[in-house]
Amino acid sequence: MIARLKNLTSTYKDLIRAYLSMVGGSVGRLVISLVYFIAIANTLSIGDFGLFATASACGIMLSRLMAFGFVSPLYRIATVKTRLLGVYTAGFLGGLVLSAPIITLAAWATHWLIFSGEMAMMTFANIILAEVLCWRIMEIVVIVSYGINRFGAGATLVVIATAFKTVAALAFVWLADGSLATWSWYYLVANGVTALVAVGFFYPRVRLRWRTALYTRRWVDAVSVAGAEMLFYVQSELDKVLVLALGGPETAGIYAMIMRLVDLTALPVRAFLTVLTQRLMRTSKMLDELKNRILLEGAVTAVSTAGLLGMAGVLWIFPNALGKNVAEAAPLLIFVALVPAFRNLIEYHSELLYATGRTVIRMVVLASLGVMKALLLAYVLGLNVDVVIWVGMLNAAFFVLYLQSALLTYRALRSIKKRPI
C-alpha cells in the first residue's frame, strides 16, 4: 500500500504540487471570505442581503456573456500554445467590446423583470458592473495564470481580490449607513481596484496581435462555451432568483446565507477541478477506467460533505459565531448536508465535458439541468410548508439534478475516442 502511494505521488507530483499551491490560496480565501460574509450579512438587513445576493448572482450569470465566451480559447492557448497568447488576448479584447451592448441590454431587462420596485437602477448597475466587468476580468487573469502553470500567482491574486472586498466590507461596517445603495458603491470600488491590480501586476506581458482567421476558427467553440457557462450559472444561481420571486427578500436572504456557507465549503473542490481540467485537456485516458471515475466522484463527495458537516458542527456549538443575522440561518445548515456534494458533482461533470472538448453537448446538458432545477424549486417553494421542511427537500431536488447530470455526462463521455484531447 505504501509503495503504491509512493508510486502515485511520483507519477502525479506536478499535479499534487499545483493542487497544494491552489489549496493554499483557497484556505486563505476561505478565511478572508468568511470575514467578508460576516461583515456584510450582519450589516445589511436580511432582506437587503437577499437582494444583494440575488443581484450578484444575476451579475455572475451575465458575466459569462463577456467576449462571447472567448475566454475558453484564451485558456486553451495559455495551456498548450503560450506563444499565441498575445494573439488571443487581442481577440478577447475585441470580443469584450462587441459583447458590451448585449450585456447592457440583458442587464436592463433583468432589472425590469426581477428588481423593479425592489432595488434602484443605480444600485443594481453598480453591482452588475462590479461582477460583469471587474470581478470577471480578475477571474480571467487567474484562469490564464493557471493555464501557463503560474498556480501560485493565480492563487495569490484570488486571495488579494477577496481581501480587497473584505476591506471594503469592513470599511462599510465602520463608516457607512448600512444601506444597500451605499454598499453597492463600496462593492464597485473594491472590484474595480481588483481588476486594475490583476491586469497591471499579474497578467503575462504579451504583444497584442490581431489574427482574424484564428478567431473565426475558434468561434463555434467560444460561443458554445459562452452558452454553456451562461447555462451553468443559470442552473447554479437560478435558485436565488426563484426564492426572491416566490418568497420575497427576507426568505431570499435566509436562503442566500445558507447557500453562501455551502459555497465556502466548495473551495478545495474547485481547486481540484481546475487541476483535473488541465490534465484532461492534454489526455483523457484517466477517464477510461470505471474505477477512476468512482474514485473521483467519491473524493468530491467526501470533501464536500465533510466541509459542510464541519461548519454545521461549529455553528451548532457556537450559533452566534457568524453574527446575529446569520444565526437565524445557521440551524438550517445541517438540513442541507448533501447539497454541497450534489452541487459540486454537477460542476465536476460540467468540467469533464469541457475538458474533453464536448462543449456543445455540455451546453445541452446544462440547459436541461436549468429547466429541471427551475421546475423542482418552483414545486418545493410553492408547497407553502415550514422553512425546515422545504430546506430539507433541497437535498432530494439536488439529488435528482445530480442523477440527470451523471446520466447525460457519462453517456456523452462514452463516445470519446482513445486519443489526447
Protein Blocks (a to p, Z undefined) as FASTA:
>chain_A
ZZmmmmmmmmmmmmmmmmmmmmmmmmmmmmmmmmmmmmmmmmpcfklmmmmmmmmmmmmm
mmmmggnhpmmmmmmmmmmmmmlmmmmmmmmmmmmmmmmmmmmmmmmmmmmmmmgojacf
klmmmmmmmmmmmmmmmmmmmmmmmmnopaklmmmmmmmmmmmmmmmmmmmmmmmnoiak
lmmmmmmmmmmmmmmmmmmmmgccddddddfklmmmmmmmmmmmmmmmmmmmmmmmmmmm
mmmmmnojmlmmmmmmmmmmmmmmmmmmmmmmmmmmmmmmmocklmmpmklmmmmmmmmm
mmmmmmmmmmmmmmmmmmmlnojklmmmmmmmmmmmmmmmmmmmmmmmmmmmmmnopaml
mmmmmmmmmmmmmmmmmmmmmnopafklmmmmmmmmmmmmmmmmmmmmmmmmmmpccddZ
Z
